[in-house]
Amino acid sequence: MQQTRIVVIGGGATGIGILRDLSMRGVPAVLLEQGGLANGTSSRFHGLLHSGARYAASDLHAACECIEENTILRRIGRHCVEEFEGLFVLTREDDPAYVAPWLAACARAGIITEEISVEEARAREPALAPDIRQVFRVPDAGVDGFRLVWHNAESARRYGGEVRTYHKVTGIESVNGKITGLTVCNTLNRESYPLACEYIVNAAGPWSGEIARLAGQRVDITPDRGTLLAFNHRFTSHIVNRLHKSADGDIFVPHGSITILGTTSAQAKNPADTTPTPEEVLRLLSLGEKLFPDVWEYRILRVFAGNRPLYTPPDHDAGRGASRNFVIVDHEQDGLAGFASIFGGKLTTYRLMAEKMTDLVCAKLGVATPCRTAGIPLAAQPARATLERAGRRLPAHGARLVAERLGDQFPKIVNAPEQDSGADLLCECEMVTRAEVELVAADPTTHFLHDIRFRTRLGMGTCQGTCCSLRAVGVLSKSGVAFAADPRTALRTFLQERWRGLRPVLWGAQAQKCEFNRALYGATLNLNGADDEAD
């Protein structure tokens, strides 16, 4: 029988952060994820590294955690963070009476604010509404959730942690009120096997309630769905928030070459309920135009949604009324030793959440090693000589992008033989090279094109996979990479997922683009395998 000391369930930021912390403290641990890494909530958010200003007036404790973790992540996760500022903007429809208590709350939380003139704000952001009334700068930043999860995974593996993707927990075993192990199903080959362990950490996000039920426990989790719009270009260089109590459609976040508008808040039917609707798109646009009036004219790249795992006991509010603080439940208090759940919180505070959970586990196991995750970078900064060599071998402006995406794996590409540098581009939108795709495809956690997308951003740019997906499948087929599906199915599945985010916005330029894709793959390439018409 396979065995380990700790099993972490959930491959999002919190789960992978816990695996990294446990591994750095020398505790043997295995992480199980039912899909690919960053498959759930951690990849379906607006990319905002909170300063805490958004929560200062309503949840001071959450605001304090955010500004502390914001500072830490800028230091340890430089590859994942884009250090631009945030602006809080008072529009004509916002209450001026909110400003003074908000400023006071930010001061109490230690969040630095600075008022700038409307003229300066519009000089920085010309697309802002002309009738805004007040603007304040705050230390918000951008963070790439995909990259953050992957760099944590790489770091955890360097310290001995093990990651198993596409492994679903189907049973949790206990004897005399003490955890003894789990039953796990490899969803790729449908084989099940037992895995013995001393302790289980339930970090499954919106699925935490389902995992707890497998152990005969209850946690009060309400999946709260948030829908977001990704625009085709970067029309703001700052994160722009409306200066009012947090609500729907009041944040614009620049993210790489695009801009994201979010988000909504609605109770989801189940953890997998992440299908956006045209009605949500129209609502977000009508709200977003208060900050950027021309938003209706911008091309929408895609729509996506994710579920927040909010802790909502029966006597508390749901949705935006629920606390954004995180909760740790030690199920030993409910009669089951060796089992704990963690949920709630925000991606900004993932490291703190992981630290607190790992403290609990280590105390139970008698491990006294302190947490070191706040002081050790997720990935090393590449040497100048490595970057210079990469600049000669990779496309112009692409070397640093590749270095940030791959972290400690970057030298493997740079040090490849000169005659086969792999520098040819497969994805022009996101500057993804053949060498990157081949490197990521060789990782044991990679089984689908989606896994490569999460790691490299292949297919996430303007063309939404129209050109690069076919190229990637061709390269991987030629190099003999064994995927979970045949090349045709892999391509069809990848494009179908891209289509899922396009369906709610089929108008204007996007409708034309989709018709082109349909003609290309459905007709010219006959992707669906339709038989030729009889003569």
C-alpha positions in Angstrom: 0.0 0.0 0.0 1.2 3.5 -0.8 1.7 5.8 2.1 2.8 9.3 3.1 2.5 11.4 6.2 0.3 14.2 5.0 -2.2 14.4 2.1 -3.3 17.8 0.9 -6.5 17.8 -1.2 -6.8 20.7 -3.7 -4.3 22.1 -6.2 -5.1 25.8 -6.0 -3.0 28.5 -4.4 -3.9 27.5 -0.8 -3.3 23.8 -1.2 -0.1 24.2 -3.1 1.0 26.8 -0.6 0.4 24.3 2.2 2.4 21.6 0.3 5.3 24.1 0.0 5.2 25.0 3.7 5.0 21.4 4.8 7.9 20.4 2.5 10.1 23.2 3.6 9.5 22.1 7.2 10.6 18.6 6.2 7.2 16.9 6.5 6.6 14.3 3.8 3.4 15.3 1.9 1.4 14.5 -1.3 -1.0 16.8 -2.9 -4.0 15.4 -4.8 -5.9 17.5 -7.4 -8.9 16.3 -9.3 -7.9 18.3 -12.4 -4.8 20.3 -13.4 -3.1 22.7 -11.1 -4.8 26.0 -10.8 -7.9 24.4 -12.3 -10.4 26.1 -10.0 -10.8 29.4 -8.2 -7.1 30.3 -8.3 -7.2 30.7 -12.1 -10.6 32.3 -12.3 -10.2 35.7 -10.7 -9.3 39.3 -11.8 -5.6 39.2 -11.0 -5.6 41.8 -8.2 -3.1 41.6 -5.5 -5.1 43.4 -2.9 -3.7 46.3 -0.8 -6.6 45.8 1.5 -8.2 49.1 0.6 -11.2 47.4 -0.8 -12.1 45.8 2.5 -10.8 48.5 4.9 -14.1 50.1 5.8 -16.0 46.8 6.1 -13.5 44.2 7.3 -10.4 45.7 9.0 -8.9 42.4 9.9 -9.0 41.2 6.3 -7.5 44.6 5.1 -4.6 44.2 7.5 -3.9 40.7 6.3 -4.0 41.9 2.7 -1.5 44.7 3.0 0.9 42.4 5.0 0.7 39.6 2.4 0.9 42.1 -0.5 4.3 43.2 0.8 5.5 39.7 1.3 4.4 38.4 -2.1 6.1 41.3 -3.9 9.3 40.1 -2.3 9.1 36.3 -2.7 7.0 36.2 -5.9 8.5 38.8 -8.2 8.0 36.5 -11.2 4.3 36.5 -10.5 3.6 40.2 -9.5 3.2 43.2 -11.8 3.9 46.3 -9.6 1.6 48.9 -10.8 -0.5 51.1 -8.5 -4.2 51.1 -7.7 -6.6 54.1 -8.0 -9.8 54.4 -6.0 -12.2 56.7 -8.0 -15.2 58.5 -6.7 -17.7 58.7 -9.5 -20.8 61.0 -9.7 -22.9 58.1 -8.5 -20.8 57.4 -5.4 -21.5 58.8 -2.0 -18.9 61.4 -0.9 -19.6 60.6 2.7 -17.9 57.3 2.3 -14.5 58.8 1.7 -13.6 60.0 5.2 -14.4 56.7 7.0 -12.7 54.8 4.2 -9.5 56.9 4.6 -9.6 56.5 8.4 -10.0 52.7 8.0 -7.0 52.5 5.5 -4.9 54.4 8.0 -5.8 52.0 10.8 -4.9 49.0 8.6 -1.5 50.6 7.6 -2.5 51.1 3.9 -0.9 54.2 2.5 -3.3 56.4 0.5 -2.5 59.6 -1.4 -5.1 61.8 -3.0 -4.2 63.0 -6.5 -6.1 65.6 -8.6 -8.7 64.6 -11.1 -6.6 66.2 -13.8 -3.5 64.1 -12.9 -5.6 61.0 -12.8 -7.1 61.6 -16.2 -3.6 62.4 -17.5 -2.5 59.0 -16.3 -5.6 57.3 -17.5 -7.1 59.3 -20.4 -10.0 56.8 -20.8 -11.4 57.5 -17.4 -14.8 59.1 -17.2 -14.6 63.0 -17.4 -17.0 63.6 -14.5 -15.1 61.7 -11.7 -14.8 63.7 -8.5 -12.0 62.3 -6.4 -9.1 59.9 -6.9 -6.7 58.2 -4.4 -3.6 56.1 -5.0 -3.1 52.8 -3.1 -0.5 50.0 -3.2 -2.6 47.5 -5.2 -0.7 45.3 -7.7 -1.3 42.6 -10.3 -0.7 38.9 -9.7 -0.8 36.0 -12.2 -2.7 33.2 -10.4 -1.5 30.5 -12.8 2.1 31.4 -12.4 1.8 31.8 -8.7 0.5 28.2 -8.3 3.1 26.7 -10.6 6.0 28.5 -8.9 4.8 27.2 -5.5 4.5 23.7 -7.0 8.1 23.9 -8.3 9.4 25.1 -5.0 7.5 22.4 -3.1 8.9 19.7 -5.3 12.4 21.0 -4.7 11.9 20.4 -1.0 10.5 16.9 -1.6 6.8 17.5 -2.0 4.8 15.4 -4.5 2.1 16.6 -6.8 -0.5 14.3 -8.4 -2.9 15.9 -10.8 -6.0 14.2 -12.2 -6.4 12.2 -9.0 -9.8 12.4 -7.3 -10.5 11.5 -3.7 -13.4 9.0 -3.6 -13.2 7.9 0.0 -11.7 8.8 3.3 -11.0 6.1 5.9 -10.8 6.3 9.7 -10.5 3.9 12.6 -11.8 4.8 16.1 -12.1 8.4 15.2 -8.7 8.8 13.6 -7.8 9.2 10.0 -6.0 6.3 8.4 -6.0 7.1 4.7 -8.0 7.7 1.5 -9.1 6.0 -1.6 -7.9 7.8 -4.7 -9.0 7.4 -8.4 -6.6 8.3 -11.2 -9.2 9.9 -13.5 -6.9 9.3 -16.6 -6.9 5.5 -16.4 -9.8 5.0 -14.0 -7.7 3.0 -11.6 -8.3 3.4 -7.9 -5.9 2.7 -5.1 -5.6 3.2 -1.3 -3.2 5.8 0.1 -2.4 5.6 3.8 -1.6 8.8 5.8 -1.5 10.3 9.3 -3.3 13.5 8.4 -5.5 15.0 5.7 -5.8 18.7 4.9 -8.9 19.6 3.0 -8.1 22.7 0.8 -10.4 21.9 -2.0 -11.9 25.4 -2.3 -15.6 25.3 -3.4 -15.4 21.4 -3.2 -14.4 21.5 0.5 -17.9 20.7 1.6 -18.0 17.6 -0.6 -14.6 16.4 0.7 -15.7 16.9 4.3 -18.8 14.8 3.7 -16.6 11.9 2.5 -15.1 12.0 6.0 -18.6 12.3 7.7 -18.0 15.9 8.5 -19.8 19.2 7.7 -18.4 22.5 6.7 -20.7 25.5 5.8 -19.4 26.4 2.4 -21.4 28.4 -0.2 -19.9 28.5 -3.6 -20.3 32.1 -4.7 -19.9 32.6 -8.5 -18.2 35.6 -9.9 -18.2 36.5 -13.6 -15.5 38.6 -15.3 -14.8 40.1 -18.7 -11.5 40.1 -20.4 -11.0 42.8 -23.0 -8.8 42.6 -26.0 -6.3 45.3 -25.0 -4.8 47.0 -22.0 -6.7 50.4 -21.8 -5.6 51.2 -18.3 -2.1 51.0 -16.7 -3.5 51.1 -13.1 -5.9 49.0 -11.2 -9.0 51.1 -11.0 -11.6 50.7 -8.3 -14.8 52.6 -7.6 -14.6 54.3 -4.2 -17.7 52.8 -2.5 -18.6 49.7 -0.6 -17.5 46.7 -2.6 -20.1 45.7 -5.2 -20.4 44.1 -8.6 -18.5 45.4 -11.7 -16.3 48.0 -9.9 -12.7 46.8 -10.5 -10.7 47.1 -13.7 -7.3 45.2 -13.6 -4.6 45.4 -16.4 -3.3 41.9 -16.9 -0.4 41.4 -19.3 -1.7 42.7 -22.6 -5.4 42.7 -21.6 -7.8 44.3 -19.1 -10.2 42.4 -16.8 -13.5 43.8 -15.4 -15.1 42.1 -12.5 -16.8 40.8 -10.8 -20.4 39.6 -10.0 -21.6 37.8 -6.9 -24.3 35.1 -7.1 -24.8 31.9 -5.3 -23.7 29.0 -7.5 -25.7 25.8 -8.0 -22.7 23.7 -7.3 -18.8 24.0 -7.2 -18.6 23.3 -11.0 -21.2 26.0 -11.9 -18.9 28.4 -13.8 -20.8 29.0 -17.0 -21.2 32.8 -17.6 -24.3 34.3 -19.2 -24.9 37.1 -21.7 -27.1 38.9 -19.0 -24.1 39.0 -16.7 -22.0 40.5 -19.5 -24.4 43.3 -20.1 -24.7 44.0 -16.4 -20.9 44.2 -16.0 -20.7 46.6 -19.0 -23.4 48.8 -17.7 -21.6 49.0 -14.3 -18.1 49.4 -15.8 -19.1 52.4 -18.0 -19.3 54.5 -14.8 -15.5 54.4 -14.8 -14.7 53.9 -18.5 -17.5 55.2 -20.6 -16.2 53.7 -23.9 -16.2 50.2 -22.5 -19.1 49.2 -24.7 -17.0 49.9 -27.8 -14.0 47.7 -26.7 -13.7 44.2 -28.0 -14.4 41.6 -25.3 -11.8 38.8 -25.6 -13.8 36.3 -23.5 -15.9 35.8 -20.4 -15.1 33.5 -17.5 -16.4 32.7 -14.0 -15.1 31.2 -10.9 -16.5 30.2 -7.5 -15.4 31.7 -4.2 -15.4 29.2 -1.3 -17.2 31.5 1.2 -17.7 30.4 4.7 -21.4 31.1 5.4 -22.8 29.6 8.6 -26.6 29.4 8.7 -27.0 32.6 10.7 -24.7 34.7 8.6 -25.0 36.6 5.3 -24.0 35.0 2.0 -22.5 36.5 -1.1 -20.9 39.9 -0.6 -22.2 40.0 3.0 -20.0 37.0 3.9 -16.6 37.6 5.5 -13.5 37.5 3.2 -11.5 36.2 6.2 -10.4 32.6 6.0 -11.5 29.8 8.3 -9.7 26.7 9.6 -11.7 23.9 11.1 -10.0 21.3 13.2 -12.3 18.3 12.9 -10.8 16.7 16.0 -13.2 18.9 17.9 -16.0 17.1 16.0 -14.7 13.6 16.8 -12.4 13.0 13.8 -8.6 13.4 14.6 -6.2 13.8 11.7 -8.5 15.9 9.5 -8.7 19.7 9.0 -10.4 22.0 6.5 -9.5 25.5 5.3 -11.7 27.7 3.2 -12.6 31.4 2.5 -9.9 34.0 2.2 -8.4 35.5 -0.9 -5.6 34.6 -3.3 -3.7 37.6 -1.8 -3.6 35.8 1.6 -2.9 32.3 0.3 0.6 32.2 1.9 -0.7 33.3 5.3 -3.6 30.7 5.1 -1.0 28.0 4.3 1.2 29.0 7.2 -1.6 28.9 9.7 -2.8 25.5 8.5 0.7 24.1 8.5 1.2 25.4 12.0 -1.8 23.4 13.1 -0.7 20.2 11.3 2.8 20.4 12.7 1.6 21.0 16.2 -0.5 17.8 15.9 2.5 15.9 14.6 5.0 17.3 17.1 7.0 19.1 14.4 8.7 22.2 15.8 10.3 23.6 12.6 9.1 27.2 12.0 7.6 28.6 8.8 10.1 30.0 6.3 7.8 30.7 3.3 7.7 34.5 3.9 11.5 34.8 3.5 12.5 32.4 0.7 11.6 33.4 -2.9 9.5 31.0 -4.9 12.0 31.1 -7.7 15.5 32.6 -8.2 16.0 35.6 -10.3 17.8 34.6 -13.5 21.5 35.6 -13.7 22.3 38.5 -16.0 24.4 36.3 -18.2 21.5 33.9 -18.6 19.2 36.7 -19.6 21.7 38.0 -22.1 22.1 34.6 -23.7 18.4 34.2 -23.8 18.0 37.5 -25.5 20.2 36.2 -28.3 18.3 33.0 -28.7 14.6 33.9 -28.0 12.4 36.4 -29.9 12.8 40.0 -29.1 11.1 41.1 -25.8 10.4 37.4 -25.1 13.3 36.4 -22.9 12.0 38.1 -19.7 8.5 36.8 -20.3 9.8 33.2 -20.6 12.0 33.7 -17.5 9.0 34.9 -15.5 6.8 32.0 -16.6 9.3 29.2 -16.1 11.1 30.4 -13.0 13.9 28.0 -12.1 13.2 25.9 -15.2 14.3 28.9 -17.4 18.0 27.9 -17.7 17.0 24.5 -19.3 15.7 26.4 -22.3 18.6 28.8 -22.5 21.2 26.1 -22.1 19.7 23.9 -24.8 22.0 23.0 -27.8 22.5 26.0 -30.1 21.4 24.0 -33.2 17.9 23.4 -31.6 17.1 26.4 -29.4 13.4 26.0 -29.8 13.0 29.7 -30.4 10.3 29.5 -33.0 7.0 31.0 -31.8 3.9 28.8 -31.5 1.8 31.6 -29.9 2.6 35.1 -31.1 -0.1 36.7 -28.9 1.7 35.6 -25.7 5.2 35.0 -27.1 5.2 31.3 -26.3 8.1 29.3 -27.9 8.3 25.7 -29.0 11.0 25.1 -26.3 8.5 26.2 -23.6 5.8 24.0 -24.8 8.0 21.0 -25.1 9.5 21.6 -21.6 6.1 21.9 -19.9 4.7 19.0 -21.9 7.4 16.8 -20.4 6.3 17.6 -16.8 4.6 14.6 -15.1 1.6 16.8 -14.2 0.9 17.7 -17.8 -1.7 15.6 -19.7 -3.7 18.1 -21.7 -3.2 21.2 -23.7 -5.0 23.0 -20.9 -2.1 22.2 -18.6 0.3 23.8 -21.0 -2.0 26.8 -21.3 -2.0 27.3 -17.5 1.8 27.3 -17.4 2.6 29.3 -20.6 -0.6 31.2 -21.5 -0.7 29.4 -24.8 -4.1 30.3 -26.4 -5.0 33.0 -23.9 -4.2 35.9 -26.2 -6.1 37.8 -29.0 -6.7 34.8 -31.2 -7.9 32.5 -28.4 -6.0 29.5 -29.7 -6.9 29.8 -33.3 -3.4 29.6 -34.6 -1.3 28.3 -31.7 -3.4 25.3 -30.7 -2.9 23.6 -34.0 0.8 24.4 -34.0 1.2 23.0 -30.5 -0.6 19.8 -31.3 1.6 19.3 -34.3 4.9 19.9 -32.4 3.9 17.6 -29.6 2.8 14.9 -32.0 6.1 15.1 -33.9 8.1 15.0 -30.7 6.2 11.9 -29.5 4.7 13.4 -26.3 2.1 11.0 -24.9 -1.1 12.9 -23.9 -4.3 11.7 -22.3 -6.1 12.0 -25.6 -5.2 11.6 -29.3 -4.1 14.8 -31.1 -7.5 15.4 -32.8 -9.4 15.0 -29.5 -6.9 17.2 -27.6 -7.3 19.9 -30.2 -11.0 19.7 -30.2 -11.2 19.8 -26.4 -8.9 22.8 -26.2 -10.9 24.8 -28.7 -14.2 23.9 -27.1 -13.0 25.3 -23.8 -12.0 28.5 -25.6 -15.4 28.6 -27.2 -17.1 28.3 -23.8 -15.8 31.7 -22.9 -16.8 33.3 -26.3 -20.4 32.2 -26.5 -21.9 34.9 -24.2 -20.3 37.7 -26.3 -21.1 36.7 -29.9 -21.6 40.1 -31.4 -19.5 42.6 -33.4 -15.9 41.7 -34.0 -16.0 38.7 -31.7 -18.8 37.1 -33.8 -16.8 37.6 -36.9 -13.8 36.0 -35.3 -15.8 33.0 -34.2 -17.2 32.5 -37.7 -13.6 32.5 -39.0 -12.7 29.9 -36.4 -15.7 27.8 -37.4 -14.8 28.0 -41.1 -11.2 27.2 -40.4 -11.6 24.2 -38.1 -15.1 23.0 -39.0 -14.8 23.3 -42.8 -11.2 23.6 -44.0 -9.7 21.2 -41.4 -12.8 19.1 -40.9 -12.1 18.9 -37.2 -15.4 17.3 -36.3 -14.7 14.5 -38.8 -17.8 15.0 -41.0 -18.1 12.6 -43.9 -17.8 14.1 -47.4 -21.2 14.6 -49.1 -22.1 12.0 -51.6 -21.8 13.0 -55.3 
